[in-house]
Amino acid sequence: MPTSKLKVTQFPVKTQNQIERVISKPTVPILSLKEIVVKIIDINILEKLDSIDIVNATVDVFVPLDDGYTYTLHFATPKYVKF
């Protein structure tokens, strides 16, 4: 029977000082709360609220923000999602 040889790669062992430098150095810039906050301009539902079946339905909600992005949220009732 042929035997296969596994290639073993050894990685250099990091010293405690190297590990501490990696841990203490943030890789992602930390944003302040002021930089994260955006304002909601509007909340839009295309369907009339009185025509939505609250027991078995889905609703798409569009939320435009002041930064130019619009988020689309899709809501569904548990009965609609049930297989």
ZAVOLUM-373001 format. One record per atom (N, C-alpha, C, O): x, y, z; residue number from 1; atom name; chain. Coordinates in nm, 4 decimals, padded with zeros to 6 digits. Example, Ala and Ser with C-alpha at 12.3 -4.5 7.8 and 13.67 -1.06 7.14 Angstrom:
+----------+----------+----------+-----+------+------+
|        x |        y |        z | pos | site | unit |
+----------+----------+----------+-----+------+------+
|  01.3190 | -00.5690 |  00.7800 |   1 |    N |    A |
|  01.2300 | -00.4500 |  00.7800 |   1 |   CA |    A |
|  01.3200 | -00.3300 |  00.7800 |   1 |    C |    A |
|  01.4236 | -00.3319 |  00.8465 |   1 |    O |    A |
|  01.2850 | -00.2250 |  00.7080 |   2 |    N |    A |
|  01.3670 | -00.1060 |  00.7140 |   2 |   CA |    A |
|  01.2900 |  00.0030 |  00.7870 |   2 |    C |    A |
|  01.3409 |  00.1138 |  00.8039 |   2 |    O |    A |
+----------+----------+----------+-----+------+------+
This chain:
+----------+----------+----------+-----+------+------+
|        x |        y |        z | pos | site | unit |
+----------+----------+----------+-----+------+------+
|  00.0839 | -00.1183 |  00.0000 |   1 |    N |    A |
|  00.0000 |  00.0000 |  00.0000 |   1 |   CA |    A |
|  00.0880 |  00.1239 |  00.0000 |   1 |    C |    A |
|  00.1864 |  00.1313 |  00.0735 |   1 |    O |    A |
|  00.0521 |  00.2207 | -00.0825 |   2 |    N |    A |
|  00.1326 |  00.3433 | -00.0825 |   2 |   CA |    A |
|  00.1063 |  00.4243 |  00.0435 |   2 |    C |    A |
| -00.0062 |  00.4316 |  00.0930 |   2 |    O |    A |
|  00.2095 |  00.4830 |  00.0922 |   3 |    N |    A |
|  00.1940 |  00.5693 |  00.2096 |   3 |   CA |    A |
|  00.2044 |  00.7133 |  00.1646 |   3 |    C |    A |
|  00.2854 |  00.7468 |  00.0782 |   3 |    O |    A |
|  00.1231 |  00.7973 |  00.2227 |   4 |    N |    A |
|  00.1279 |  00.9386 |  00.1874 |   4 |   CA |    A |
|  00.2091 |  01.0133 |  00.2914 |   4 |    C |    A |
|  00.2034 |  00.9831 |  00.4106 |   4 |    O |    A |
|  00.2827 |  01.1087 |  00.2456 |   5 |    N |    A |
|  00.3621 |  01.1907 |  00.3361 |   5 |   CA |    A |
|  00.2892 |  01.3219 |  00.3580 |   5 |    C |    A |
|  00.2492 |  01.3888 |  00.2627 |   5 |    O |    A |
|  00.2727 |  01.3574 |  00.4821 |   6 |    N |    A |
|  00.2100 |  01.4843 |  00.5163 |   6 |   CA |    A |
|  00.3161 |  01.5921 |  00.5239 |   6 |    C |    A |
|  00.4238 |  01.5717 |  00.5800 |   6 |    O |    A |
|  00.2852 |  01.7038 |  00.4684 |   7 |    N |    A |
|  00.3770 |  01.8170 |  00.4753 |   7 |   CA |    A |
|  00.3463 |  01.8936 |  00.6036 |   7 |    C |    A |
|  00.2347 |  01.9413 |  00.6238 |   7 |    O |    A |
|  00.4433 |  01.9042 |  00.6867 |   8 |    N |    A |
|  00.4267 |  01.9732 |  00.8138 |   8 |   CA |    A |
|  00.4909 |  02.1109 |  00.8023 |   8 |    C |    A |
|  00.6090 |  02.1237 |  00.7699 |   8 |    O |    A |
|  00.4127 |  02.2111 |  00.8290 |   9 |    N |    A |
|  00.4642 |  02.3475 |  00.8250 |   9 |   CA |    A |
|  00.4806 |  02.3970 |  00.9673 |   9 |    C |    A |
|  00.3868 |  02.3916 |  01.0468 |   9 |    O |    A |
|  00.5966 |  02.4439 |  00.9985 |  10 |    N |    A |
|  00.6199 |  02.4974 |  01.1308 |  10 |   CA |    A |
|  00.6134 |  02.6491 |  01.1239 |  10 |    C |    A |
|  00.6748 |  02.7120 |  01.0378 |  10 |    O |    A |
|  00.5389 |  02.7052 |  01.2152 |  11 |    N |    A |
|  00.5280 |  02.8493 |  01.2228 |  11 |   CA |    A |
|  00.6210 |  02.8993 |  01.3322 |  11 |    C |    A |
|  00.6404 |  02.8321 |  01.4336 |  11 |    O |    A |
|  00.6778 |  03.0160 |  01.3120 |  12 |    N |    A |
|  00.7673 |  03.0682 |  01.4150 |  12 |   CA |    A |
|  00.6909 |  03.0952 |  01.5440 |  12 |    C |    A |
|  00.5787 |  03.1458 |  01.5422 |  12 |    O |    A |
|  00.7518 |  03.0616 |  01.6521 |  13 |    N |    A |
|  00.6901 |  03.0830 |  01.7831 |  13 |   CA |    A |
|  00.7060 |  03.2299 |  01.8198 |  13 |    C |    A |
|  00.8158 |  03.2853 |  01.8133 |  13 |    O |    A |
|  00.5967 |  03.2910 |  01.8577 |  14 |    N |    A |
|  00.6021 |  03.4321 |  01.8960 |  14 |   CA |    A |
|  00.6380 |  03.4431 |  02.0435 |  14 |    C |    A |
|  00.5948 |  03.3632 |  02.1265 |  14 |    O |    A |
|  00.7165 |  03.5426 |  02.0727 |  15 |    N |    A |
|  00.7517 |  03.5670 |  02.2115 |  15 |   CA |    A |
|  00.6357 |  03.6395 |  02.2794 |  15 |    C |    A |
|  00.5470 |  03.6919 |  02.2121 |  15 |    O |    A |
|  00.6365 |  03.6423 |  02.4092 |  16 |    N |    A |
|  00.5310 |  03.7097 |  02.4847 |  16 |   CA |    A |
|  00.5235 |  03.8573 |  02.4467 |  16 |    C |    A |
|  00.4138 |  03.9128 |  02.4399 |  16 |    O |    A |
|  00.6363 |  03.9217 |  02.4219 |  17 |    N |    A |
|  00.6395 |  04.0623 |  02.3837 |  17 |   CA |    A |
|  00.5714 |  04.0829 |  02.2481 |  17 |    C |    A |
|  00.4973 |  04.1797 |  02.2309 |  17 |    O |    A |
|  00.5954 |  03.9930 |  02.1515 |  18 |    N |    A |
|  00.5320 |  04.0033 |  02.0210 |  18 |   CA |    A |
|  00.3804 |  03.9845 |  02.0317 |  18 |    C |    A |
|  00.3035 |  04.0545 |  01.9657 |  18 |    O |    A |
|  00.3390 |  03.8908 |  02.1143 |  19 |    N |    A |
|  00.1958 |  03.8662 |  02.1336 |  19 |   CA |    A |
|  00.1290 |  03.9876 |  02.1962 |  19 |    C |    A |
|  00.0201 |  04.0262 |  02.1540 |  19 |    O |    A |
|  00.1921 |  04.0483 |  02.2959 |  20 |    N |    A |
|  00.1350 |  04.1656 |  02.3617 |  20 |   CA |    A |
|  00.1229 |  04.2827 |  02.2649 |  20 |    C |    A |
|  00.0259 |  04.3581 |  02.2718 |  20 |    O |    A |
|  00.2200 |  04.2996 |  02.1745 |  21 |    N |    A |
|  00.2116 |  04.4077 |  02.0767 |  21 |   CA |    A |
|  00.0956 |  04.3859 |  01.9795 |  21 |    C |    A |
|  00.0278 |  04.4815 |  01.9418 |  21 |    O |    A |
|  00.0726 |  04.2623 |  01.9390 |  22 |    N |    A |
| -00.0378 |  04.2324 |  01.8476 |  22 |   CA |    A |
| -00.1720 |  04.2559 |  01.9164 |  22 |    C |    A |
| -00.2635 |  04.3124 |  01.8565 |  22 |    O |    A |
| -00.1838 |  04.2129 |  02.0413 |  23 |    N |    A |
| -00.3090 |  04.2285 |  02.1149 |  23 |   CA |    A |
| -00.3380 |  04.3748 |  02.1451 |  23 |    C |    A |
| -00.4527 |  04.4182 |  02.1347 |  23 |    O |    A |
| -00.2368 |  04.4506 |  02.1821 |  24 |    N |    A |
| -00.2586 |  04.5894 |  02.2211 |  24 |   CA |    A |
| -00.2780 |  04.6825 |  02.1019 |  24 |    C |    A |
| -00.3251 |  04.7950 |  02.1189 |  24 |    O |    A |
| -00.2432 |  04.6385 |  01.9833 |  25 |    N |    A |
| -00.2547 |  04.7233 |  01.8648 |  25 |   CA |    A |
| -00.3899 |  04.6968 |  01.7971 |  25 |    C |    A |
| -00.4093 |  04.5899 |  01.7393 |  25 |    O |    A |
| -00.4820 |  04.7912 |  01.8033 |  26 |    N |    A |
| -00.6120 |  04.7665 |  01.7400 |  26 |   CA |    A |
| -00.5993 |  04.7630 |  01.5880 |  26 |    C |    A |
| -00.5316 |  04.8469 |  01.5286 |  26 |    O |    A |
| -00.6644 |  04.6659 |  01.5261 |  27 |    N |    A |
| -00.6588 |  04.6539 |  01.3808 |  27 |   CA |    A |
| -00.7706 |  04.7337 |  01.3145 |  27 |    C |    A |
| -00.7607 |  04.7680 |  01.1967 |  27 |    O |    A |
| -00.8755 |  04.7631 |  01.3881 |  28 |    N |    A |
| -00.9875 |  04.8397 |  01.3346 |  28 |   CA |    A |
| -00.9916 |  04.9726 |  01.4077 |  28 |    C |    A |
| -00.9871 |  04.9753 |  01.5307 |  28 |    O |    A |
| -01.0000 |  05.0826 |  01.3349 |  29 |    N |    A |
| -01.0063 |  05.2109 |  01.4052 |  29 |   CA |    A |
| -01.1324 |  05.2187 |  01.4908 |  29 |    C |    A |
| -01.2403 |  05.1770 |  01.4487 |  29 |    O |    A |
| -01.1174 |  05.2713 |  01.6086 |  30 |    N |    A |
| -01.2294 |  05.2842 |  01.7009 |  30 |   CA |    A |
| -01.3017 |  05.4149 |  01.6708 |  30 |    C |    A |
| -01.2411 |  05.5220 |  01.6705 |  30 |    O |    A |
| -01.4319 |  05.4048 |  01.6454 |  31 |    N |    A |
| -01.5116 |  05.5219 |  01.6129 |  31 |   CA |    A |
| -01.5818 |  05.5730 |  01.7370 |  31 |    C |    A |
| -01.6219 |  05.4950 |  01.8233 |  31 |    O |    A |
| -01.5963 |  05.7020 |  01.7455 |  32 |    N |    A |
| -01.6712 |  05.7586 |  01.8568 |  32 |   CA |    A |
| -01.8197 |  05.7483 |  01.8257 |  32 |    C |    A |
| -01.8579 |  05.7257 |  01.7109 |  32 |    O |    A |
| -01.9028 |  05.7646 |  01.9270 |  33 |    N |    A |
| -02.0471 |  05.7563 |  01.9094 |  33 |   CA |    A |
| -02.0962 |  05.8617 |  01.8119 |  33 |    C |    A |
| -02.1912 |  05.8379 |  01.7374 |  33 |    O |    A |
| -02.0330 |  05.9773 |  01.8116 |  34 |    N |    A |
| -02.0719 |  06.0852 |  01.7208 |  34 |   CA |    A |
| -02.0524 |  06.0441 |  01.5749 |  34 |    C |    A |
| -02.1303 |  06.0847 |  01.4887 |  34 |    O |    A |
| -01.9494 |  05.9642 |  01.5462 |  35 |    N |    A |
| -01.9220 |  05.9201 |  01.4098 |  35 |   CA |    A |
| -02.0148 |  05.8074 |  01.3649 |  35 |    C |    A |
| -02.0326 |  05.7865 |  01.2450 |  35 |    O |    A |
| -02.0736 |  05.7354 |  01.4587 |  36 |    N |    A |
| -02.1584 |  05.6211 |  01.4268 |  36 |   CA |    A |
| -02.3036 |  05.6625 |  01.4066 |  36 |    C |    A |
| -02.3730 |  05.6025 |  01.3245 |  36 |    O |    A |
| -02.3501 |  05.7604 |  01.4769 |  37 |    N |    A |
| -02.4910 |  05.7981 |  01.4767 |  37 |   CA |    A |
| -02.5314 |  05.8596 |  01.3432 |  37 |    C |    A |
| -02.4649 |  05.9499 |  01.2924 |  37 |    O |    A |
| -02.6410 |  05.8094 |  01.2872 |  38 |    N |    A |
| -02.7015 |  05.8684 |  01.1674 |  38 |   CA |    A |
| -02.8484 |  05.8949 |  01.1997 |  38 |    C |    A |
| -02.9046 |  05.8356 |  01.2918 |  38 |    O |    A |
| -02.9087 |  05.9836 |  01.1236 |  39 |    N |    A |
| -03.0479 |  06.0191 |  01.1492 |  39 |   CA |    A |
| -03.1395 |  05.9501 |  01.0495 |  39 |    C |    A |
| -03.1095 |  05.9411 |  00.9304 |  39 |    O |    A |
| -03.2519 |  05.9016 |  01.1008 |  40 |    N |    A |
| -03.3549 |  05.8437 |  01.0161 |  40 |   CA |    A |
| -03.4344 |  05.9578 |  00.9550 |  40 |    C |    A |
| -03.4870 |  06.0432 |  01.0263 |  40 |    O |    A |
| -03.4427 |  05.9585 |  00.8228 |  41 |    N |    A |
| -03.5180 |  06.0630 |  00.7537 |  41 |   CA |    A |
| -03.6663 |  06.0293 |  00.7502 |  41 |    C |    A |
| -03.7508 |  06.1159 |  00.7728 |  41 |    O |    A |
| -03.6977 |  05.9029 |  00.7218 |  42 |    N |    A |
| -03.8371 |  05.8634 |  00.7061 |  42 |   CA |    A |
| -03.8490 |  05.7128 |  00.7257 |  42 |    C |    A |
| -03.7488 |  05.6415 |  00.7206 |  42 |    O |    A |
| -03.9701 |  05.6642 |  00.7479 |  43 |    N |    A |
| -03.9998 |  05.5217 |  00.7521 |  43 |   CA |    A |
| -04.1162 |  05.4996 |  00.6570 |  43 |    C |    A |
| -04.2246 |  05.5545 |  00.6765 |  43 |    O |    A |
| -04.0931 |  05.4183 |  00.5530 |  44 |    N |    A |
| -04.1938 |  05.3993 |  00.4488 |  44 |   CA |    A |
| -04.2422 |  05.2552 |  00.4443 |  44 |    C |    A |
| -04.1622 |  05.1617 |  00.4453 |  44 |    O |    A |
| -04.3727 |  05.2381 |  00.4393 |  45 |    N |    A |
| -04.4367 |  05.1091 |  00.4163 |  45 |   CA |    A |
| -04.5226 |  05.1274 |  00.2922 |  45 |    C |    A |
| -04.6108 |  05.2132 |  00.2897 |  45 |    O |    A |
| -04.4975 |  05.0472 |  00.1894 |  46 |    N |    A |
| -04.5667 |  05.0672 |  00.0630 |  46 |   CA |    A |
| -04.7138 |  05.0240 |  00.0674 |  46 |    C |    A |
| -04.7969 |  05.0775 | -00.0060 |  46 |    O |    A |
| -04.7452 |  04.9279 |  00.1531 |  47 |    N |    A |
| -04.8832 |  04.8812 |  00.1624 |  47 |   CA |    A |
| -04.9615 |  04.9657 |  00.2622 |  47 |    C |    A |
| -04.9041 |  05.0238 |  00.3544 |  47 |    O |    A |
| -05.0915 |  04.9718 |  00.2431 |  48 |    N |    A |
| -05.1769 |  05.0400 |  00.3401 |  48 |   CA |    A |
| -05.1864 |  04.9532 |  00.4647 |  48 |    C |    A |
| -05.2031 |  04.8316 |  00.4551 |  48 |    O |    A |
| -05.1759 |  05.0150 |  00.5806 |  49 |    N |    A |
| -05.1735 |  04.9395 |  00.7051 |  49 |   CA |    A |
| -05.3015 |  04.8605 |  00.7286 |  49 |    C |    A |
| -05.2969 |  04.7503 |  00.7832 |  49 |    O |    A |
| -05.4151 |  04.9153 |  00.6882 |  50 |    N |    A |
| -05.5404 |  04.8436 |  00.7120 |  50 |   CA |    A |
| -05.5593 |  04.7247 |  00.6178 |  50 |    C |    A |
| -05.6482 |  04.6429 |  00.6414 |  50 |    O |    A |
| -05.4788 |  04.7121 |  00.5118 |  51 |    N |    A |
| -05.4901 |  04.5978 |  00.4213 |  51 |   CA |    A |
| -05.3950 |  04.4835 |  00.4571 |  51 |    C |    A |
| -05.3966 |  04.3798 |  00.3908 |  51 |    O |    A |
| -05.3128 |  04.5004 |  00.5601 |  52 |    N |    A |
| -05.2160 |  04.3976 |  00.5997 |  52 |   CA |    A |
| -05.2824 |  04.2980 |  00.6944 |  52 |    C |    A |
| -05.3426 |  04.3368 |  00.7945 |  52 |    O |    A |
| -05.2707 |  04.1704 |  00.6620 |  53 |    N |    A |
| -05.3213 |  04.0635 |  00.7488 |  53 |   CA |    A |
| -05.2211 |  04.0438 |  00.8622 |  53 |    C |    A |
| -05.1098 |  03.9969 |  00.8384 |  53 |    O |    A |
| -05.2585 |  04.0785 |  00.9837 |  54 |    N |    A |
| -05.1632 |  04.0735 |  01.0959 |  54 |   CA |    A |
| -05.1355 |  03.9314 |  01.1435 |  54 |    C |    A |
| -05.0466 |  03.9107 |  01.2261 |  54 |    O |    A |
| -05.2101 |  03.8330 |  01.0928 |  55 |    N |    A |
| -05.1891 |  03.6942 |  01.1321 |  55 |   CA |    A |
| -05.0978 |  03.6208 |  01.0339 |  55 |    C |    A |
| -05.0154 |  03.5391 |  01.0749 |  55 |    O |    A |
| -05.1124 |  03.6498 |  00.9036 |  56 |    N |    A |
| -05.0390 |  03.5750 |  00.8028 |  56 |   CA |    A |
| -04.9980 |  03.6689 |  00.6884 |  56 |    C |    A |
| -05.0685 |  03.6794 |  00.5881 |  56 |    O |    A |
| -04.8849 |  03.7361 |  00.7039 |  57 |    N |    A |
| -04.8425 |  03.8302 |  00.6002 |  57 |   CA |    A |
| -04.6956 |  03.8663 |  00.6154 |  57 |    C |    A |
| -04.6294 |  03.8304 |  00.7128 |  57 |    O |    A |
| -04.6472 |  03.9391 |  00.5146 |  58 |    N |    A |
| -04.5145 |  03.9994 |  00.5207 |  58 |   CA |    A |
| -04.5272 |  04.1473 |  00.4849 |  58 |    C |    A |
| -04.6191 |  04.1884 |  00.4141 |  58 |    O |    A |
| -04.4326 |  04.2256 |  00.5356 |  59 |    N |    A |
| -04.4331 |  04.3689 |  00.5092 |  59 |   CA |    A |
| -04.2888 |  04.4128 |  00.4863 |  59 |    C |    A |
| -04.1988 |  04.3762 |  00.5619 |  59 |    O |    A |
| -04.2679 |  04.4916 |  00.3811 |  60 |    N |    A |
| -04.1373 |  04.5517 |  00.3563 |  60 |   CA |    A |
| -04.1394 |  04.6951 |  00.4070 |  60 |    C |    A |
| -04.2311 |  04.7717 |  00.3774 |  60 |    O |    A |
| -04.0369 |  04.7302 |  00.4839 |  61 |    N |    A |
| -04.0253 |  04.8643 |  00.5409 |  61 |   CA |    A |
| -03.8947 |  04.9247 |  00.4900 |  61 |    C |    A |
| -03.7890 |  04.8625 |  00.4997 |  61 |    O |    A |
| -03.9024 |  05.0443 |  00.4366 |  62 |    N |    A |
| -03.7864 |  05.1144 |  00.3828 |  62 |   CA |    A |
| -03.7511 |  05.2306 |  00.4752 |  62 |    C |    A |
| -03.8361 |  05.3132 |  00.5085 |  62 |    O |    A |
| -03.6238 |  05.2355 |  00.5161 |  63 |    N |    A |
| -03.5790 |  05.3376 |  00.6104 |  63 |   CA |    A |
| -03.4618 |  05.4148 |  00.5492 |  63 |    C |    A |
| -03.3481 |  05.3682 |  00.5558 |  63 |    O |    A |
| -03.4875 |  05.5327 |  00.4894 |  64 |    N |    A |
| -03.3771 |  05.6138 |  00.4379 |  64 |   CA |    A |
| -03.3082 |  05.6909 |  00.5510 |  64 |    C |    A |
| -03.3738 |  05.7439 |  00.6406 |  64 |    O |    A |
| -03.1752 |  05.6959 |  00.5449 |  65 |    N |    A |
| -03.0957 |  05.7656 |  00.6463 |  65 |   CA |    A |
| -03.0323 |  05.8899 |  00.5864 |  65 |    C |    A |
| -03.0284 |  05.9065 |  00.4645 |  65 |    O |    A |
| -02.9828 |  05.9770 |  00.6735 |  66 |    N |    A |
| -02.9242 |  06.1025 |  00.6264 |  66 |   CA |    A |
| -02.7887 |  06.0844 |  00.5577 |  66 |    C |    A |
| -02.7387 |  06.1783 |  00.4959 |  66 |    O |    A |
| -02.7284 |  05.9655 |  00.5673 |  67 |    N |    A |
| -02.6005 |  05.9425 |  00.5001 |  67 |   CA |    A |
| -02.6173 |  05.8917 |  00.3570 |  67 |    C |    A |
| -02.5190 |  05.8594 |  00.2904 |  67 |    O |    A |
| -02.7430 |  05.8845 |  00.3096 |  68 |    N |    A |
| -02.7683 |  05.8430 |  00.1728 |  68 |   CA |    A |
| -02.8071 |  05.6976 |  00.1569 |  68 |    C |    A |
| -02.8551 |  05.6585 |  00.0505 |  68 |    O |    A |
| -02.7877 |  05.6160 |  00.2599 |  69 |    N |    A |
| -02.8244 |  05.4754 |  00.2526 |  69 |   CA |    A |
| -02.9718 |  05.4579 |  00.2854 |  69 |    C |    A |
| -03.0288 |  05.5336 |  00.3640 |  69 |    O |    A |
| -03.0328 |  05.3564 |  00.2238 |  70 |    N |    A |
| -03.1694 |  05.3184 |  00.2575 |  70 |   CA |    A |
| -03.1676 |  05.1716 |  00.2969 |  70 |    C |    A |
| -03.1234 |  05.0864 |  00.2198 |  70 |    O |    A |
| -03.2153 |  05.1425 |  00.4163 |  71 |    N |    A |
| -03.2221 |  05.0061 |  00.4650 |  71 |   CA |    A |
| -03.3611 |  04.9510 |  00.4392 |  71 |    C |    A |
| -03.4613 |  05.0192 |  00.4605 |  71 |    O |    A |
| -03.3660 |  04.8273 |  00.3932 |  72 |    N |    A |
| -03.4924 |  04.7597 |  00.3690 |  72 |   CA |    A |
| -03.5070 |  04.6485 |  00.4716 |  72 |    C |    A |
| -03.4213 |  04.5607 |  00.4816 |  72 |    O |    A |
| -03.6146 |  04.6524 |  00.5468 |  73 |    N |    A |
| -03.6428 |  04.5510 |  00.6475 |  73 |   CA |    A |
| -03.7626 |  04.4701 |  00.6019 |  73 |    C |    A |
| -03.8623 |  04.5261 |  00.5563 |  73 |    O |    A |
| -03.7531 |  04.3398 |  00.6139 |  74 |    N |    A |
| -03.8610 |  04.2515 |  00.5725 |  74 |   CA |    A |
| -03.9162 |  04.1832 |  00.6973 |  74 |    C |    A |
| -03.8462 |  04.1053 |  00.7620 |  74 |    O |    A |
| -04.0402 |  04.2123 |  00.7305 |  75 |    N |    A |
| -04.1038 |  04.1554 |  00.8485 |  75 |   CA |    A |
| -04.2050 |  04.0501 |  00.8057 |  75 |    C |    A |
| -04.2733 |  04.0667 |  00.7046 |  75 |    O |    A |
| -04.2146 |  03.9429 |  00.8816 |  76 |    N |    A |
| -04.3107 |  03.8370 |  00.8536 |  76 |   CA |    A |
| -04.3710 |  03.7875 |  00.9841 |  76 |    C |    A |
| -04.3053 |  03.7875 |  01.0882 |  76 |    O |    A |
| -04.4959 |  03.7457 |  00.9775 |  77 |    N |    A |
| -04.5608 |  03.6883 |  01.0950 |  77 |   CA |    A |
| -04.5130 |  03.5442 |  01.1113 |  77 |    C |    A |
| -04.4721 |  03.4819 |  01.0133 |  77 |    O |    A |
| -04.5173 |  03.4902 |  01.2328 |  78 |    N |    A |
| -04.4749 |  03.3508 |  01.2544 |  78 |   CA |    A |
| -04.5538 |  03.2517 |  01.1674 |  78 |    C |    A |
| -04.4974 |  03.1540 |  01.1182 |  78 |    O |    A |
| -04.6822 |  03.2764 |  01.1490 |  79 |    N |    A |
| -04.7625 |  03.1859 |  01.0673 |  79 |   CA |    A |
| -04.7161 |  03.1873 |  00.9216 |  79 |    C |    A |
| -04.7172 |  03.0828 |  00.8565 |  79 |    O |    A |
| -04.6764 |  03.2997 |  00.8705 |  80 |    N |    A |
| -04.6291 |  03.3101 |  00.7324 |  80 |   CA |    A |
| -04.4968 |  03.2357 |  00.7146 |  80 |    C |    A |
| -04.4730 |  03.1747 |  00.6104 |  80 |    O |    A |
| -04.4121 |  03.2409 |  00.8151 |  81 |    N |    A |
| -04.2801 |  03.1783 |  00.8074 |  81 |   CA |    A |
| -04.2892 |  03.0270 |  00.8275 |  81 |    C |    A |
| -04.2040 |  02.9532 |  00.7781 |  81 |    O |    A |
| -04.3899 |  02.9809 |  00.8983 |  82 |    N |    A |
| -04.4045 |  02.8388 |  00.9302 |  82 |   CA |    A |
| -04.4144 |  02.7575 |  00.8021 |  82 |    C |    A |
| -04.4863 |  02.7938 |  00.7091 |  82 |    O |    A |
| -04.3415 |  02.6478 |  00.7989 |  83 |    N |    A |
| -04.3389 |  02.5628 |  00.6782 |  83 |   CA |    A |
| -04.4654 |  02.4835 |  00.6640 |  83 |    C |    A |
| -04.4800 |  02.4072 |  00.5685 |  83 |    O |    A |
+----------+----------+----------+-----+------+------+
